[in-house]
């Protein structure tokens, strides 16, 4: 791990940000329980960053798509992306489940007997 180098960049343009990417990851900007007036503000602000097929077309052909879930289809990403062949969102969720089970087991085994 010490020999690896990683970089982080900030982009104002979604297409430029994903060009040549191995992974496209988005998080929810339209969570449940957001007031209607706030939804419109968020859609206007974040809509240009929605992950859709056209945007994924700028990434590498074998690029994978990730989202930590829950995800609102048609908001952060389109249904064709989250349900498409490049999406590994359910594999990602499954991995999180195993980590949570391991933590639960650790905590339960920590209880004095």
Secondary structure, 3 states (H helix, E strand, C coil): CCCCCCCCCCCCCHHHHHCCCCEEEECCCCCCCCCHHHHHHHHHHHHHHCECHHHHCCCCCCCEEEECCCCCECCCECHHHHCCCCECHHHHHHHHHHHHHHHHHHHHHCCCC
